[in-house]
């Protein structure tokens, strides 16, 4: 019998769990899943939601999977349900605004993102808000590019937030990160 080391076994288990749960979608940037993977994840989420209809995390993940497939109307529906169960949850609010942009409701989505809030993550919200306000002045930019620009702004905000938090006096990231 062939043996593998503990680190390899743990890495394989983690990848399998992410894949089976579907929480490793392209939206989060961990792994790149194919459309077929996303469709399987959607079916798993739907099955789980039939048993646990008030699970906001499942609703959010379902919305993110639809978002990755560019099915913005279904993404919006799932993310609205996630918000109804857990109002103010930042990630579902962000993707709700992006979904509205994707389905052609640019102004509504940008209005939502211009006032976007992410508690304890000042740079996340600042960069998204600033980009949403900048994009209001550029109505010629296609929806897919607007979505890409907002996600890039969030990425920059996350990087800035991490740098600010890693500069704490103790040299460690705060507990709330």
Secondary structure, 3 states (H helix, E strand, C coil): CCCCCHHHHHHHHHHHHHHHHCCCCCCCCCCCCCHHHHHHHHHHHHHHHHHCCCCHHHHHHHHHHHHHCCCHHHHHHHHHHHHHHCCCCHHHHHHHHHHHHHCCCHHHHHHHHHCCCCCCCHHHHHHHHHHHHHHHCCCCCCHHHHHHHHHHHHHHHHHHHHHHHHCCCCCCCCCCC
